[in-house]
Amino acid sequence: MCIRDRVNTALRARLTDALASAEGRSDARLVDIRSADEYQGKVFAPAGVPELAIRAGHIPGAVNVPWGQAVREDGSFKSAEELKKLYAGVGIDGSKPVITYCRIGERSSHTWFALSKILGYQVRNYDGSWTEYGNSVGVPINNPAGTVWAAK
């Protein structure tokens, strides 16, 4: 049995799933949990972290809710009511499946937990995230900042 046969597709999204959403072939909603600067394409990665993608920006159709907005000042999760309001503000209300992503699938797992375990929404985490998507040839991207290509 190969690893691919053991992937729980109820929990994990793949590049094809993110692309289907970006192209309107899926009703899954994308939530990019990176910083606003990463989402806009102003930076390729957080300060002090090596860039892993050759393009900056975000997946078309994704909304941006940085993962830190889901927690209180002490680091604990906000209440379910507060989380519902936060995500509803960008159109995420649990009526459609959700795919979370970040740079490498680490920070987005935090949002996956908030949406799936606290709010009970149908959520999958795209663990390839922007590193895979931003390096994929031929996939559409949005880059409001205009810094599409990394200067190497």
N, C-alpha and C positions, 0 to 999 in steps of 0.2 A: 504494500500500500504506500503510495507516495503522499507527501505532505499535502499536496493539492486536494487529495481525496478526503482529507480530514478538516478542511477549512469550514468553519461554521459561517455560512453565508448570511445567517440571521444577525450576526455580530459584525462581520467585516465586509467592507465594500472594496471593490477593485477599480482599477483605471477605467474599465469598460462601464462600470456603474456611474462613475463621476462624469464621464464623457456623455453617456446617455442623458443624464440630467442637464448638462450644459447645452446639449443639442435639442432639448425638448422632447426626447424620445422616452422620457421617464417622468413620473410626477414627483419623484423624490426631490426634496428641498436640500440645498447645500448650505452648510453653516461653516464659514471660515472663521476660526477662532484666533487667528494670529492678530498681531497688533494692527492698528489702522495704517501705519506706515508700510507694513509688509503687504497688507491687502491692497493698498493703493499703488504699490510698486515703487515706493520711494526708497525702500531698502530691500535687500535680498534675503536677509536673515537678521535676527536680533543682534545687537552689539556684542562682540566677543565670540560669536558663534560662526563657524565657517559656513560660507554660502555653499549650498549643494545643488542649486538649480541655476541653469544658464539664463533663464528668463524670470522677470519679476512680474507681479500682479496677482490676479486671482482667477478662479474658474468662473466663466460666465454664468450668471444667475445666482451666484453665491451671495448670501448676506453676511455681514461682518459683525460678530459679537465676540470680542476678545474674552478668552476664558476667565480672566480675572474679574469680569463683571458679574460672574455667578457667585462670588464669595463676598463675605463681609470683611471688614478691616482685620479681624482676628484670624482670617483664613478659613473659617467654617462656611459651609454652603448657606446661601440665603434660603428663606422659607420657600415652600412650594408655591405659595401665592406670589411672592416676589419674582421667582423664576418664571412663572407663567406670564407675568406682566412683561418681564424683560424680553422674552423670546417672542411673545405675541406682538410686541412693538415692531418687529421686523418680519411679521407674517408667519412665524413658526408657532402653530397652535396644536399640533398633534393630529391634525386631520389628514396629513400626508406623511409618508415616510421621510426620514431625515438622514442625511449623510454628513457627518462631521469630518473636518480635516484641518490640518495645520501644516507644519513643515515636514515632520517625520512621523506623525501619528501619535506623538507623546502627549502634547498639550490637549489635543482634541479628545483624547480618552477621558479627560476630566469633564468636558462638556457632554460626551457620550453618557457618562455616569449621571450627570445632572438631568439630562433629558430623558434617559431611559429608566433609570432607577428611582429618581425622585418624582418625575412628572409622568412616567409610564408611557412615553411616546415610543413609537417604533423607530429605532435609531441604529445605524451601522456606522462604524468608524472606518474611514479610508486611511489605512496605515501607510500606504505609499505616499499619500498626501502631496504637498506641493513639490517635494523633491522629485517624485516620479512624474507628476503631471507637468511641472515646469520644464522638465527635460524631454518630454515626449514630443516627437516630431509630428507636426500637422494638427495638433489639438488647438482649439481656439482658446485664447486668453483675453482677459480684460486688464488693461494697464493704464489707469487714469493719469498716473504720474509721467508716463512717456519714457520710462527707463527700462525698456523691454529687455535689452541684452546686457549681460554681465560684462564688465570691462576686465578682460583677463590679460 
